[in-house]
Amino acid sequence: GNLERHYPRNVSRVSWTRVLEKHLQRVQHDYVWGVPDRRMLAHDLIYPSLAGEALRVGVVIDTSGSVPSELIGQFLAEVKGLRRSVPSITGLVLYADASVSAVHDLERLSPPTITGGGGTSFAPAFAYLERRRFHPDALVYLTDGEAQFPAKPRYPVIWVLPRAAPAIPPWGTVVRLEQTTHTT
């Protein structure tokens, strides 16, 4: 099941800002002028305050044989859309079928050569994150849903499934993905 595949380039179809808004963590990492620093107002000075949002996510892309190349291309477009949705986002991207075949930082611009094409199991990706002690604010699992769902982890999971996928995960949030043939 170690088959290298080529994927079309697509455009993200999910409003990731809306999907992820309840998982964002408030942090002080950037200066904003919209809300001035109240401590300086007493001195008749207007300074920006520190504010912002951060998100630590795990992303898993299902590269099993049941997922066509066009859908993996859409999954990759969604990962790019996810990265653009939150200015301060960090995390890991895992490529998995019956095992985890590759891992890279979410901040990297281009994914490694993607291999896969074997059977599907969701368990190896969750086990990998546990071994690494990586507990994200949210995990986004992009899949066709054709596998047994594992035990529920301690962190929130967002399942991204094609609209036509018959699978209904027993836990987590489900986002249905519109598939299109439009490529850019």
TIPAFI-725217 format. One record per residue (C-alpha): x, y, z; residue in three letters. Coordinates in steps of 0.2 Angstrom, whole numbers, plus 5000, padded with zeros to 4 digits. Last residue first. Layout:
TIPAFI-725217
XYZala/...
***
This chain:
TIPAFI-725217
496651314950thr/495451164949thr/493551154948his/492950964949thr/492051004964thr/491750904981gln/490750994994glu/491450945011leu/490350895025arg/490950955042val/490650835057val/490950875075thr/491550735087gly/490750575092trp/489950425084pro/490550475067pro/489250465053ile/489850375038ala/488850375022pro/490050495013ala/489150584999ala/489550765007arg/491350715008pro/491950705026leu/492950825037val/492850755055trp/493250885068ile/493950815084val/493950895101pro/495350835113tyr/495250695126arg/495150555113pro/493550465109lys/493850275106ala/494250235088pro/493050245073phe/493050095061gln/493450135043ala/492750215027glu/492550395033gly/493050475017asp/494350565027thr/495050735033leu/495350725052tyr/495450895060val/496050885078leu/495751025090ala/496651125104asp/497950995101pro/498650865113his/500350805107phe/501050685119arg/502150615105arg/501550435109arg/499750505110glu/499850585093leu/500450425085tyr/499050325093ala/497750445086phe/498550425069ala/498650235070pro/496850215076ala/495950295061phe/496250135050ser/496150125032thr/496849995020gly/498350045008gly/498450184995gly/499850285004gly/501250394999thr/501350584999ile/502950664994thr/503150795007pro/501850935009pro/502251115004ser/502151275014leu/502851205031arg/501851295045glu/500851135048leu/502451045054asp/502650875045his/502250695047val/502250555035ala/501650365033ser/500550345048val/499850175047ser/498350085040ala/498050255029asp/498950405036ala/499650575032tyr/499950675048leu/500050865048val/500650935064leu/500251105074gly/500351285074thr/499151425070ile/499451615074ser/498651705060pro/497051595060val/496151555043ser/497651545032arg/498251385039arg/496551305038leu/496351365019gly/498051275016lys/497351115025val/495751125015glu/496751134998ala/497650975004leu/496050895007phe/495350944990gln/496850864982gly/496550704993ile/494850704985leu/495450714968glu/496750574971ser/495350454976pro/495150404994val/494750214995ser/496650174993gly/497050255010ser/497850435010thr/496750495025asp/497450665029ile/497650705048val/497750875055val/498250915073gly/497951095079val/498751225090arg/497751385089leu/498151555093ala/497151715095glu/497651895097gly/497952035110ala/499252155116leu/498652335118ser/499052485107pro/499552645115tyr/498552805117ile/499352925130leu/498453045141asp/499352975156his/497752885163ala/497552815145leu/499152715147met/498552585158arg/497052555147arg/498052495132asp/497052545117pro/495752425109val/495652445090gly/497552475089trp/498052295091val/499852235095tyr/500152045093asp/500551895104his/499451905120gln/498451745119val/496551695118arg/496351515113gln/495351475097leu/494351315098his/492651395098lys/493151485082glu/493751335072leu/492251295061val/491851485058arg/493651535054thr/493851375043trp/492451425031ser/492651265021val/492751255002arg/494651275000ser/495251284982val/495951144972asn/497651084965arg/497550904958pro/498550764967tyr/499850654961his/500050484969arg/501550384977glu/500950204982leu/501550124998asn/500050005000gly/
***
